[in-house]
Amino acid sequence: MFKVNIAGKQLQLENKARIIDLFDNSDKKYVVATVNNRLRELTFEVNFDADIELFDLTNVDAIKVYETSLRYLLAMAFHNLYPQYQIKISYAISRSLLVSMVDNALPMDKKMLAEVLAEMQRLVDADLPFERTTMSKDDAYDYFVKQGQRDKADALQYRPEKTCHFYRCGDYLNYMYGYMVPSTGYINKYKLFCYDGHFIAQYPRYEAGGIIPEFNDEPTFSKVLKRAHKWAKLCNSEIISKLNDHVREDSYIDFININETLHNDMLHDLGERIVSDIENTRLICIAGPSSSGKTTFSNRLRVELMSRGINPLRISLDMYYKDREHIPLDEFGEKDFEHIESLDVELFNEHMSALINGEEAELPNYRFELGRAEKGTPTRIGPDTPIIIEGIHALNDQLSYAIPKHQKFKIYIAPQFQMNIDYHNPISYTDIRLLRRIVRDKKYRGASAERTLEMWPSVRRGEFKWIYPYQEGCNYVYNSALTYELCVLKKYALPALQEVKPDSPHYITANRLIKFLKYFKDMDDKWVPCNSLLREFIGGSCFAEVDE
């Protein structure tokens, strides 16, 4: 006999049972569960005392399971219709998926869209079960080679385990890097439509309350992602196996320099644009989500402008925090340092206006350990000196309401990766930033991975509220991704993540990231330049500050 707590009931069982058979899920509301704090599929069998918690599409881990299952459904539908061709699935604008034909083998038009939608609906209506099976890594490699899917075969070479878990649905077999829902009938919430010669697939989002958010066309970001995809193909690193080949073939020094050159080229392009209208540009506003590399980027942009005879003044918005007792509270009753009302917006505008008009301003010196600002240094700038500001609200005109819009040059910065594990399994931009932050917090602040993971949901809420709504209206998007960085971050992130205990509420995320990092080969970081954006996280930067 063993006891199982599930859905508010305690069950006494004699024989092992699947989670899905222990409660009523006829509406297919719940898609995944935790069993004694370990993420498990609903088909997982228990034969021991267990506390089971069920999760619907308002949960971040549940959404990951749903999205993985949707990608499987897409791949299966295309396989059934066009078995001789391959698709690639990438993360795209408006929190969606981009479905492309590898090598543009077939036109992705309305006719194809109708056929794919019909096949997906047929599979959903059939409610076919996903069966998890085990295969040796060698057998899996041979299978995918025979199927003409070298992307999957080559990725498996870097899997440390000797076996791997496949999902079979009818006669279709695929390897997915994540858990799945029990059957195709669960995947009944999605939108698929044509976009720029490809398909966009939307799915529910946890931050939208488990519904599919409205699609926002973001042409600026669409162009950035298209350039990133082109770059990944150009330097032969659009999937992990090709990236690892750069390390295995001892060509990684050139590969590092190629990637750093891309950042240099973007800075050069950005400098050209700013200088071309320097007589009107008084405020250069830089913002991006956490761990995008804002501090190093701001310093390198300052140097870029100095090389053109322009000596900008750099100001951190953190200096304009209100005294701690005046910081507003969030919905959990905690101090909300990411709210715009945490900043003394009126004082900021008073100072910026004064500086731009050639007047003197005494900039504040905020002391975080004291929770208040102290008297700062009187500052005055010349008529041709732009001011660089960086911080969470820099792109929000509410922050700089007193400065005319034509005097502001807005820059959004974030790592926009276009790399996949294989063609059906893209790499999350958010996971890259989280790994950067775990490494940086450990090195510079002595904070454990546990602490970083604990803060991350709050950080994400602030990004959705205060950064993403303002990103499309910027003048320039700087892609801070370095294709090689995961091979370097791995040796710093893995030990920190392995410290997270199995009973931690953050163990699920830590364990997922550990499994992900194991696919990357180690790369020696001694050849990473001292001014590289990556140095902001791993140390050794020639710029003293680190990003908040």
N, C-alpha and C positions, 0 to 999 in steps of 0.2 A: 504494500500500500504506500502511496505517496500523495502529497497534498499539492494542489495547484490553485493559486489565487489569480483569478482572471475576471474582468468585467464586473467587479464588485461582488463576486461569488467565490467561495472556497469549495473546490471539488476534491473528493477522495477517489483516487483511481488505482486500479490494479494493473492495468496494461498500458503500455506506451500509447500515446495518442498525438496526433497532429494538432498544432495550435488552432488551426482553422476549424477543427471538429469540436472544439470546446466552447464555442459561442455562436450566436446567430449573426452571420455576416452576409445575409441574403441580399442586402443592398450594396454590398462590396464597398462599404464605407472605409473600412480599415485595410491598410495595404502592407503593414509590417508591424513587428512587435519587438519588445525587448524581453529576454528571459534572464532573470537575475543579472540585469544590467548589461547583457550582451545582445546586440542587434541580431534578430533572427527573422527568417522568412516565415510566413504564415503556415507553410508546409513542414516546418521544423517539428520533429517528434520529441516529446518530453517523456521521461520515465523516472523523474526525480522530483523532489520538492522544488517548486518554482513559483516565483512571483512574476507574472506576465503582465506587461503594460502594452496596450494597443495604440497604434498611431494612425491618424488620418492625414489628409493632405494639407493640414495646417502645420504639420511638423516638418522640419528641414530634412531629417533623415528619410521620412516617408516620401518626400518629393524626389529625393535622389533615387529611391527605388522605383518610383513611378516613371521618372525620366529615363532611367536605364531600360525599363520595360518598353517604353514607347520607342526608343531607338531600336530595340530588338524587333518590334512590330514593323517599323519602317523597313529595316533591313530584310525581314522575311517577305514583306509584300513586294519589294523590288526584286528579290530573288525569285519569287514565284512568277513574276511577270517578265523579267529580263534576266534570266539566269546567267547569261554570258557576260554581263556587265557588273561593275562595282559602283557603289555609292560611297561618298564620304560625308560624315556628319560632324559639323563643327558648331561651336557656340557662336551666336550671332547677336545682332542688335535687339533691343527691346526684350532682353532676357528670353531669347528663343533659340531654336536650332536651325542651322542652315544645312540643307540637304543638297549635295552636288553630285554630278556624275564625274567619276574619276576620268581625267583626261578629256572631259567634255564629249564622251563617247556618243551620247544621244541628246537631242534637244529636249529640254525640260519645259514643255509647253502645256497648254490647257488640256490637250488630249491626254498626255501622260498623267497630268494631275487627276483627271477624272478616273483614269484606270487605277491609279494607286489608291485614291480615296475609296473606290468601290472594293478593291481587294482588302484594304485595311478594315473596312466595315464588315466584310464577309468573315474575316478572321475574328473580329470582336464578337459578332453575333454567334459564331460557332463555339465560343467560350472554351477554346482548346487549352488543356493544361500544359504548363511548363514543367518539364521533368528534369531535375538536376542529376546529371550523371558524372562519373569520374573517369578520366582517361590519363594515361601516362603522358608526360610531356613529349616524349619521343613519338608516340602514336599520334598525338595531337598535331605535332609538327608535320608528320607525313600526310595527315588528313588535309590540312590546310594547303599544303603544297599541291596536292592532287586537285583541290578545289580552285587552284589559281589565286589563292589569297595569301600571297607572300607577306603582306603587312602583318597578318596575324601570326603566321608561322615564325617570322623573324622576331616578333615581340616576345614570343614564348621562350626564345633562347635566353632571355635575361630574367626569366622567372626563377627564383631560387629553389622553389619546391619541385619535387620530381613528378607531381601529379597536378592536374588542373580540373576545374569543375565546368562542365558544359551544360547548356540548356537545350533540351530537345523539345520541339513542338511539332508533332506529326512527324514528317520526314525531314524537317529542317533542323539543323544543328548550328549553334553559334556559341562563341565564347565572349561573355560580357564581364567587365570589371566592376561588378557590383551585384547586389541582391536583386531579385525579381519578385513581381507579384505572382499569385498562384496560377493565373490563367489569363488568356487574351481578353476575356470578358471584363476584366478590371480596367482595361485601358480604353475607357469610353469617353474621355474628356481630352480633346485635342482639336487644333485647327491646323489645316494645311493649305497653303496658297502659293501662287507663283510670285517670285520676287527677283528681279534683276537676272533673269535667266536661270534661276535656281528655285528651290522650294523653301519656304519658311514653315517650320513646325512650332506651334505654340502649345504650351501645356500649363496646368495649374501651378501656381507659385505659393509657397508657404507665407511669404510676406504680403501676399494679396488675399490672405484668408482662405487659401485652397481653391481659388477660382482662376480662370485664365484672364490675365490682365489685358487691358486694351493695347493693341499693337501701336507703337509709336515709331513712325518712320524716322530714322536718324541718318540722313545722308552723309553727314560729316563722319560719323563713326563707321558707316558702311564702307566708305572709301579707305579709312584707316585699316579696317580688318582685311579688305581686299589687298592692300599693300603688304600687310603682314603675311597673308597667305602666299603672295607672290614671293616675298623674301624667304619664307620657309622652304619653298621649292627651289629657289635659286641657290641657297646654301645647303641644300640636300639634308634638311632636318625637319620635315613635316610630320614624321612619326618617330617614336622613341628609338627604334632599332637603328635608324639612320643617324640619329644624334649620337647614340652609343658607338657607332662605327667611327666617328671622329676621334673618340677616346681610344678605341681599340687599335686604330691605325696610327696612333701617335701623331695625329695632325692637329691636336687640340690647341696648340699655341697659335697656329694660323687661324683656327676657328674662333678662338677668343678675340683675336685682333680684328677679324672680319666683322664680328658682332659689335665690337666697340667702335669700329669705323662707321657703322650704321648710325649709332648714337651721335657721333661727331657730325655726320652729314645732316642729320635732323637739326642739330644745334646751329650749323651753318645756315641752313635754310631759314630757320627761325630768326636768326640774327639779321639776315637779308630783309625779311618782311618787316621787322621792327624798325630797322634803320630807314627803310623806304618811306616811312611816315612818322619819323621821329619828332617832327615839329608839332605833331598833334598828340603823340603818345606820352602821357605823363604818369599813368598808373599801369604797371604790368601785373596782372592778377593771375596767380597760380593756385590751382586747387586740384585735388584728386583724392581718391579713397586711401585708407590707411595703408602704409608700406608701399606706396607707389614710387618713392624715391624723391619726394618733393625737395628735401633739403639739398641733396647733392645736385639735383637738377637746377635749383635756384642759384647755387654757387657757380655751376658751370655756365649757366646763361649769363651771369654777371661777368665772368671772365670773357665769354664770347663777345659781349658788348664792349668790354674794355679794349679788346683787340681791335675794335672799330672806332676807338677814340671816345667812347661813351662810358662814363663812370657812374653807374646807377647806385642809388641808395636802397639797401635791402632792409625791409621791416617785417618782423614776424607778428602776425595777428595775436599771438599768445600774449604779447605785451599789453594788450588792451582788455584783458579779462577784468571783470568787476571784482570787488572785494568778495571773498568767499561767502560771506553771509548774505550777499545779494544775488548769488547764483540761483536760477530757478530750479524747481524740482521736476523730475520726470514722472511718468505714470506709476513708477514703483516707489516714489517718495525719496529717490536718490538725487544728489546734485547732478544736474544735466549740463556738463561743461561743453557739450556740443551744440546746445541751443544758441541761436543768434543773440538772444537776450542775455546770454552770459558775458557778452562783450559790451563795452562802453561804446556803442555805435556813434553816439553824438560826439564824444571826445575824438574818436577816430576821424570823423569827417571834419571836425574843426581843425585838427592837426594836418590832414592831407590838403585841405583847402589853403591853409596858411603856407605850407611848404611850396605848393604849386604856384602860389602868388608871390613867392620870393620872400615870405615873412619867416620869422623864427618861430619854432615850436619846441616845447620841452617834452620830448617823447618819454612815455612812462617806462619804468623798469620793474616789471612784475616779478615778485618773489613768490614762487610756488610754495616754498616751505613755510612762508608766512601767510599765504593766502591773500595778499594785497600788493598793490603797486607802491614803489618808493619813488622819490624824486629822481627824474632822469636827466639826460644831458641836453642842453639847448642845441638845436640843430637847424641849419639853414642850407638850402641847395641852390644851385645855379639854374638859370632858365632852361637849359637843355639837359637837365639831369632827370631821367625817369625814376620812378619809385617802384621797386619790386616788392609786392606783398604776397605772402603765401600762407594759406590756412584753409580750413574747412569751408569758410563762407566767402572766399575771395571772389568767386564768380557770381555771387548773389548781389544784384544791384541795390538791394535793401541795405547792404553793408556800407556801400560807397555812394549813397544817394545824392551827396552834394557835388559829386564829380560828373561832369557831362560824359555821356556814353562814348562820344567820339574820342575822348581822351583816355579811354581804357582799352588795353589789349589783353584779352582773356586767353589763358592757356589751361587746358585740361591735361592732366598727366595720369596715366595708369598703364600697367603691363597688359598689353593686348596680345596674348599668345594665340597663335594659330598652329598649334602642334597637337597631335593625337597620340594615344597609345597605339591604336590601330585605326583603320578608317571608320569604325563604328563607335569608337570610344574617345571622345575629345577630352582635353585636359582643361580643368576649370581655372579661369583667371583668379577667382576668389581664393582657391586653394594655394595658388602661387603667392598671393599677398599674405595669406595666413602663415605660410611657411617662412616667408621673409620676416614677419613680425615675431614669430616664435624664436628665430635665430637672433634677431636684434635685441629683443627683450631679455633674453638669457645673457647675452654678451655685455650689454651696456647697463642693464638695470637689475641684473641678478634675479629676474623674474622667471619662475618656472613655466614650462609649457602649460601646466595646469592653470596657472594664473592667466596666461594669455588666452587660453581657450575659454576661460570663465568670462573674460571681458568681451570676447569677440561678438556675441550676439548684440550687445549694446553698441559696439562700434558699427556693426552692420545696420542697425536701426538708424543711427545717425547718418550713415551714407545715403540710405534710401530717402531720408527726409531732407537732408541739407546739401547733398552733392549731386546726385544723379538728376534731379529735376532741372539743373542749370547747365548740364554738360554740353548739350547740343548747340547752345548759342555762343560757343566760344570761337575765337579767331584761329586757334591752332590746337591740334591734339598731338601730344607727344607720347609715343609708344615707348614706355620704359622697360619693356621686356628685353631680356638678354637670353637668347635661345639656349645658351650653355649653362645657365645659372643653376638649374636643378641638379646638375652633376656636381656642382660646388657646394650648394646648400645642403645636400644630402648628409655629409659627414658631420655637419653642425646640428641639423634638425633631428636626425635619428636618435642620438643619445638623449636629447631633451624630451622627445616624445615617448621614449621607452621608460622614462621615469614616471609616467602617468599610470597609476595603479588600476587593476581590473575593477575595483569597487568605486572608482571615480565616476561621477556623472559625465565626464568628458572622455572616458575611455573609448567610446564608440568612434568619436572623431579621431582621436590619437591613433587608434588601431588602423583605421582606414588610411590615414596619411602614411603610416609606417609601411603598409602593404604597397602603397603607391610608390614611395621612394625607392623601394627595393628593386624597381625595374631600371634604375639609372646607374650607370657606371660612375665610379668616383673620378673626379678630375682635380688635379693639383691646382690650388688657387694661387700659387706663387707667381704665376704669370698674369694674374688679373691686375690691370693698371691701378695705380693709387688713386686716380681720379674717377675710376669706374663707379657707376651707380651702385653696383653690387657691393662695393666696399662699405657702403652705408650700413650694411647688415652684417657682414662677416668681419669687419674691422680692417684697419690698415689704410683708412682713407686719408688723403692729404687735406681734406676739409674736416675741421675739428668737431663740428656739430653732428648730431644724429636727428633723424626725423621723429617727430612726436606721433 
